[in-house]
Amino acid sequence: MNLQEELLRILYGENLYVTAAVVFLGTLALLWLKSCWDMRNAVPLDVSAACGDITPEELAKFDGRDPFKPIYFSVQGRVFDVTAGRDFYGPDGGYAIFAGKEVARALAVMSLKAEDCTADLAGVTPKQLDTLGEWVAKFEKKYKVVGKVVEPKRLTLEELACYNGTETGKPIYLAIRGVVFDVTSGKDFYGPEGIYPFAGHECARAFALLSTDTADCHNNLEGLGAMERDNLRDWEAKFRYKYPIVGSVVPAKA
């Protein structure tokens, strides 16, 4: 059979499965190429968005590895958006070690060591403090301060329950295995009118079981199989990417 006859067979449906397979694989290839192109050509944000209060764990997410997120670091608790300096602070930059970290000591002692990326200035000399001040002055001229680093909240389950979305102006929290997420931006899902009754609860078991029964809103994972535990890990990963971590659940005070 020559090529012309084969093309006619495809055109008139005699090889529909083959055609469908070719189209499907071709579409996958195009989507893959597009995703690669998008990642390589991500457009940096032109306007700094205030992050407000941010925990050290949350700050670490803005380390430049995600091209669609800004790059932050903090100096003595003040968070600078250094996205415009991606060539310096991005993954391939000479100062990439600073991204997503508190860097006061590193700047003062002129260090690129991870262990010096801290706010601890113990033992720093007056001259080194002057060096830190000079760096801060440079950053203030070049980059915007978009927030401040705060200590993670430590909430009992009773305190967590107060962040259930029913009080105007108060954030909405939920916890997964003791990690507290601020899901206020997802209030259409988790607010009082949302479809998921998880606000103010520890929800580990509910996510594992894909359950919306509030009776499953706790962190007891006994009896769960491998599939349910995979469900939980998937949900945890999604929440860690999408929502800020603001603290942890602690035992009730005696």
Residue pairs with C-beta under 8 A, 6 or more apart in sequence:
1 9
6 15
9 15
10 18
10 19
39 67
42 67
42 68
44 70
44 83
44 84
44 86
45 70
45 83
48 70
48 81
48 83
48 144
48 146
49 70
49 146
50 146
50 147
51 62
51 72
51 79
51 146
51 147
52 147
52 148
53 147
53 148
53 149
53 150
54 72
54 79
54 147
54 148
54 149
54 150
54 244
55 149
55 150
55 151
55 152
55 244
55 245
55 246
55 247
56 102
56 149
56 152
57 152
57 245
58 244
58 245
58 246
59 72
59 73
59 74
59 79
59 100
59 101
59 102
59 149
60 100
60 101
61 69
61 100
61 240
62 69
62 70
62 71
62 72
62 99
62 100
63 71
63 91
63 96
63 99
63 100
63 101
64 71
64 86
64 89
64 90
64 91
64 93
64 96
64 99
64 100
65 91
70 81
70 83
70 146
71 81
71 82
71 83
71 85
71 86
71 89
71 90
71 99
71 100
72 79
72 80
72 81
72 82
72 99
72 100
72 146
73 79
73 80
73 82
73 89
73 98
73 99
73 100
73 101
73 102
73 103
74 80
74 101
74 102
74 103
74 104
74 119
74 148
74 149
75 102
75 103
75 104
75 107
75 132
75 135
75 136
75 139
76 102
76 104
76 119
76 136
77 102
77 119
77 148
77 149
78 145
78 148
78 149
79 145
79 146
79 147
79 148
79 149
80 139
80 143
80 144
80 145
80 146
81 143
81 144
81 145
81 146
82 88
82 89
82 99
82 139
82 143
84 142
84 143
85 93
85 142
85 143
86 93
87 93
88 94
88 95
89 95
89 96
89 98
89 99
90 96
90 99
91 99
95 112
97 106
97 112
97 113
97 114
97 117
98 106
98 117
101 114
101 117
102 117
102 118
102 119
102 149
103 117
104 118
104 119
104 121
104 132
105 111
105 116
105 117
105 118
105 119
105 120
105 121
105 124
106 112
106 113
106 116
106 117
106 118
107 131
107 132
107 135
107 136
108 121
108 124
108 128
108 129
108 131
108 132
109 116
109 124
109 128
110 131
121 129
121 132
124 132
152 180
152 245
152 246
152 247
152 248
153 180
153 246
153 247
153 248
154 247
154 248
154 250
155 163
155 173
155 175
155 180
155 247
155 248
155 249
155 250
156 249
156 250
156 251
156 252
156 253
157 202
157 249
157 252
158 252
160 173
160 174
160 175
160 180
160 200
160 201
160 202
160 249
161 200
161 201
162 170
162 200
163 170
163 171
163 172
163 173
163 199
163 200
164 172
164 192
164 199
164 200
164 201
165 172
165 187
165 190
165 191
165 192
165 194
165 199
165 200
166 192
171 182
171 184
171 246
172 182
172 183
172 184
172 186
172 187
172 190
172 191
172 199
172 200
173 180
173 181
173 182
173 183
173 199
173 200
173 246
174 180
174 181
174 183
174 190
174 198
174 199
174 200
174 201
174 202
174 203
175 181
175 201
175 202
175 203
175 204
175 219
175 248
175 249
176 202
176 203
176 204
176 207
176 232
176 235
176 236
176 239
177 202
177 204
177 219
177 232
177 236
178 202
178 219
178 248
178 249
179 236
179 245
179 248
179 249
180 245
180 246
180 247
180 248
180 249
181 239
181 243
181 244
181 245
181 246
182 243
182 244
182 245
182 246
183 189
183 190
183 199
183 239
183 243
185 243
186 194
186 242
186 243
187 194
188 194
189 195
189 196
190 196
190 198
190 199
191 199
192 199
195 212
196 212
197 212
197 214
197 217
198 206
198 217
201 214
201 217
201 218
202 217
202 218
202 219
202 249
203 217
204 218
204 219
204 221
204 232
205 211
205 216
205 217
205 218
205 219
205 220
205 221
205 224
206 212
206 213
206 214
206 216
206 217
207 231
207 232
207 235
207 236
208 221
208 224
208 228
208 229
208 231
208 232
208 235
209 216
209 224
209 228
209 231
210 231
221 229
221 232
224 232
